[in-house]
């Protein structure tokens, strides 16, 4: 499992409490370059030496093509979760790059923005609090570096035939349907599935997504 832009994997906890298979969470580097090619080289050294399916959340989707260029031997499929392969919502990203991200994460009324953009109106205080805590644990520079990568991200020109599933959140305010389906321009053997929920669908609907992932893997569909 590769986490989104937070890079910590700490937001996977509830999802993993419902997922009954073996798993390995690979966190993103806490310093240094954050471009997808560099991250892929770091992650490639940590991949399992037995067959596995890679789950990539949001920002981590862009790492997958770079990983596949390195010909990882044991990767048998990919599950994208609310991912993107080219820059989403450029205006919001450019604006975020100019702001003090960590300070704003816990500012008054920030909860409204978090619910609107990320977690949905039904999100718990515990989840929102954990999100803020995770954001504060990350270097401001690393966060801005990842935003910079997103702002310049372009759709890869290479294509891949690896079996893939894209799980799209129907109420995702960050990734449009066009942006999510754009992934099929790079991954030829891909199926799209939909779950009602916000961008952070793994956190907002952990049980539902875990059951779906379990079913996909156990069925041999991926």
Secondary structure by P-SEA (a helix, b strand, c coil): cccccccccccaaaaaaacccbbbbbbccccccccaaaaaaaaaaaccccbbbbbbccccccaaaaaaaaccccccbbbbccccccccaaaaaaaaaaccccccccccaaaaaaaaccccccccaaaaaaaaaaaaaccaaaaaaaaaaaaacccccccccccbbbbbccccccccccccccccccccbbbbbbbccccccccccaaaaaaaaaaaaaaccc
